Amino acid sequence: MPAMSMPNWMEPLVPDRVRMPRPAALRGQSVAGDRRSTFAAGLRAVRTSAAIAAGKAARAAAKRRGGGSALPGLVAERMDPGILGHALGSLPGGNVVVTGTNGKTTTTRMLVALLRAHGRTVFTNPTGSNFTRGVISALLGEIGVRGRLSADTAVLELDEAHALKFAAAVTPTHALLLNVARDQLDRFAEIDHTAGLLADLAARTSTGVVLNRDDSFVARIEGTLADSVRIGRFGLDASIADRLGELQEQDTRADDDFVVSPPDADDVLLRPRDERRFDIVVGPDGSGGLVGPVELKQRGLAAMINATAATAMARQLLGATFDAGVAATALAGVTAPFGRGEVIDIDGTPLELVLVKNPAGFTVALSTYGTTPVATMIAINDNYADGRDVSWLYDVSFESLRSAGVALTSGVRAYDMALRLQYDDVPVAAVEPDLGAALDRFLAGHVGVPTRIFCTYTAMMTLRRILAARYDLPAFGEEGG
């Protein structure tokens, strides 16, 4: 006989809490299933707690040794591969991935400052360790053994490849895609591959994506996104369109037939007033709003466009609560991130540390800093985090250094760098591969003279660690701002 179903007219008469009794066999299955589910949940909680405890212990040990920002994350991730999803998967304000070839650290810091100035509690990975394990390491300093994070929003800087590893563990609610350039050819191959990584991340993002409208490799991603995803754009105002070459490689786009559409009323655009001050306008005529004038602690057009990108994402996240005055004040207060145009006081004389890691970034750095007459050192390593292939140095013009010359080249590839400079007729006074010895020699030979060091990532880490010990600087990841 077929089972009897309740007539529709009877349903309102039966309270929701009343349940028809199940046969004994089914009741047993339900109880067993509930017990298995509870047991599995308990095991997950125990594994997460053990992973956090072990990671915290590794973090404390690494801190005592003065390094190893990703090691604690490796320990915790090995013990509980689901730790990221457990901690970040349900934040009320969502989680934002900031990625692209250049400007990730600075833009992330600016976006965090904007959100905090508007009252948001934000978790971020402040050390610039932009692999997933670096994010977990940062989490270990913020969560208890139960894995709960007290934050409204997470803003995470992630390497282009590791952004996808993150998205496999936690669905990003928002993504800010900055740019695409040749970088670490041994890891990312050619530029089309990097563009594909960003497109894949955007496709996995649930709520909103902000794109660089001036970078064709990024702008074309818009056409691949679902209608449900909110799209924002940032870029240069028409008044400085001729300066786009300062921010991206033109040779990689020479044969690109993609046509960027004119800016619309919601696009967030950079409009400089001079080399130090600028406005951020919404819409080509500024009718959607204006943030500014702003004067950053960092110099150059690259820092300005990073601020524009951060503002575009902050507007999308904050909606009607976004306040232009609050935003301008927040941006003006952001200090230069660790080694990214950071100025260090060496007994009353400034030393600038400038990170360089690919042709576009080095070209921007030279146009921003290289025209100022200071004593210069260049430190090039080829470790994994730098990229093993340093042939990219031949895509950079060093002619701006010709008149003053370079005092020292250093690092694993010190002699390669000296040879590269010779091809551009840039005189090099000395070569010293050992970074510590080179730093001593450089500073001793230029007492009272402003100095600058262009350096790849691991060279910058080594030099910054030496300088921190000598001049009582904030440790890696502990800078203000």
MORAKA-V673616 format. One record per helix or strand of 3 or more residues. SS is the DSSP state (alpha for helix, beta for strand). FROM is the first residue (numbers start at 1). TO is the last residue. If there is no record, write none. Layout:
SS,FROM,TO / SS,FROM,TO
This chain:
alpha,8,13 / alpha,24,65 / alpha,71,79 / alpha,83,88 / beta,95,99 / alpha,104,117 / beta,122,124 / alpha,132,140 / beta,153,157 / alpha,160,169 / beta,174,177 / alpha,185,188 / alpha,191,203 / beta,208,212 / alpha,216,224 / beta,230,236 / alpha,238,246 / alpha,251,253 / beta,268,272 / beta,277,282 / beta,290,295 / alpha,301,321 / alpha,324,332 / beta,340,346 / beta,349,355 / alpha,359,369 / beta,375,379 / alpha,391,395 / alpha,399,401 / beta,406,410 / alpha,414,423 / beta,428,432 / alpha,435,444 / beta,451,455 / alpha,457,471
